[in-house]
Amino acid sequence: RGDDEICTMLRLLGLLYTSQWVVLVVGQGKEIYSTNAVCRPAYCINPIFPALEDLSLLESHKDYTCMDYTTHGSAMRFCGDVVDYDFGLRAGVVNVSAADGQAVTTFAYHLGGMGIDFWEHTEPWESADDCIKHVWRLSCYTYFPKCEAGVTPGGSTAYLRPCRSSCQNYVKHCGVECCDESVQCRFTHTKALPDGSLLQTQGYVDHAGPSSFCTGAARLSSLWSPLALIIALIIQLAAWSSGSPGAPPEETEKNDPRADHSEREEPPPDNLTEEPTGDGGGVTIVYEKGKRPAAAAAGGGARRSSAALILRFIISASLLTCVLSLEGRSMTSDITGQHTVGKWRQQPNYLLKYDFVDTDGRRVRNSCSLQTSIAPSLQCSGRGTCKQWQDAPSIAGGRTLQFCQCDREWADPECRTKRKSQALAYVLSLFFGFLGADLFYLGHPLIGSMKAVSLGGFGVWWIIDIIRVGSTPVYANNFRTAADLPHWAFVLSSVSTTFILGFILVGCSTLRYMRAKRKDAFLLAAEIEAAHHAECPPYSSTVAAPFVSASYRGRIGGAGGGPMHS
C-alpha cells in the first residue's frame, strides 16, 4: 500500500508540472492566463520591465553608428561599469551623455514605479541589493545596444535588443510576480488602438547573453525553481518509501517477517524478576533498568509513526505550495479561473501617472527637465525641489540632470504619493503590535495576520517590530514611511514603556506570589487545626446517666420495703 501511494503521488506531481507548462504555452499563444489564488504579487507594475515601451521606438531608428567604448566610455558616468563593449549610438542626434541621462531617468522612474526611493540608490554599482543592480543593468543595456557582429567602430549598425537572460536576471533577483503567466521576457503583444490601428509590442531577444544577436550578460543560475522543488519532493518520497514500516496486519501473511509483532506469540521476557512484597500478598514484577515491556514499546512506536506521518504531510504540503506559488502558476485554469489580459497590463501605466503636463498641454517626463520654461512652484507638484543627480551627466544645452526631491510626507518621481506616517506606525506597533495592527497599516495584511495569530510571535516579534519601526523609517507597501517621529520621542517612549511594562509584570508577579503564600498559610492553618482535633477531641460538659435495668430496680425496692433512698 505504501508503494502504491508513492506511485500515485509521483503521477499526480508529473501531471501537475505538465499541466503548468501546457497552460504556459496556451498563455503565450492565445494570451489566456490562469489565476493562482495562493500567490502574492510582487512588483507587478506596468510596464513590467525598465524601458519596455522604448524598445520599439529605439529599434525603429536605422541610423546607429558603432562607437568604440574605450574612447567614449569615459563619458558614461552612470553606465560606465556596465558597457564594456562597442555600442551603437545615433551619431549627430544623441551623444553619449544624453544616452546616459536617458538610462538614469529610466532607472529612477522604474524604481519609483516599484515603490522604491531612488534617491537612496544614486550609485547602484555600490548597492548590496541585487535587484537594484539588475534594474540598472537592464536600463543601460537598453540605451547602449551592442554593435552587430563584424561591424567596426565608425560603421553602421542596427539596434540589438537586450538578451532574454538580462530580463530573466531582473525577474529573478527582484522577485517579480504577477500570479499568472504574463511575466515573460519573450512575448509579442498586439493591442487595438481607438483609431482602429494595431500596436504591437515585443519583448527581448530569445538568446542568452553574451551573444552577437543581442545585448546583455549571461543569466545567473537559479537554485530554487519548480523543477528543483519537484526533484526534492521525489527524493523525499523515495526516502520515505524505503524506510516505511510495512503493510498493515490484515494484508501480511502468517510467516511474513513484516507482520506486526503484536500478533505473534512472544516468549516470556527475560528482563524481569519477581520480588516478594513482604506482606505475603504476592510478588512485584520489576523490569531491568533501561528496558521496557513489549506493549509499551509497541505503544511508543505507534506514537512515533503518527508523528512521522504528520511531519511527512507538513513537508509535502509545504513543497507543493512552493511549487504552485514560486512562478505564479496554478494547477488548472478551470479551478481558479481565466483571464485574457495579463495582470501587469491591467495595472495603470506608471509613466503616464508620473508624466508632467506643461502649460501647452504637452506630456513631459521629469518636470525638472523644464528648468527654464515653467515656474519652480509648478515643478514636483509643488511638494519638493529639483536636485542634481549625483555625478549627473550633462544633457542637451549643457544642463545637468535633475530630479524631484520631495518633502518629507511625499514620494515618487513627481511627489504625488502620500507616505504613511512613521509615528502612527510606531504607536500601532507599541500598543497593538501583538495583533499585527502596524503591519496592516503598512500594507502587509498577510504577514500581519500571521503576527496576530501568533500574538506577536509570543512577544518576540512584537518587541522586534517596535524597535524596527521606531528607530528608522521602514518600507511600507509603497515607499518608506515619512520620518515624522523624532528620535528622542522614540527613545523616551520606548524606555518609559519598558519601565511601565516591567512595573506591571513585577506587580502581577508580586500579587500572584502573595496570593499563593496566603493560600498556603490558610491550608497550613487548616491542617494544624485538623491534626489538633484528631489528637485531642473536644471536652463535653454533658454526662450521660448510667443505665439501670428495671428488674434490678425492683429487687432493690422490694428488699428495702419501699422506695430506695439515697
Helices and strands as residue ranges (DSSP letters): H 2-30, E 33-34, G 52-54, H 55-60, E 64-67, H 69-72, G 73-75, E 87-89, H 96-113, G 118-121, G 124-126, H 130-143, E 156-157, H 164-174, E 188-192, E 198-202, H 226-242, G 249-251, G 261-263, E 272-276, E 283-287, H 294-326, H 333-336, E 338-339, H 343-346, H 350-354, E 356-357, E 363-364, G 367-369, G 376-382, E 384-388, G 396-398, E 402-406, E 410-411, E 417-418, H 422-432, G 433-435, H 437-441, H 445-453, H 455-458, H 460-471, H 487-535, H 550-559
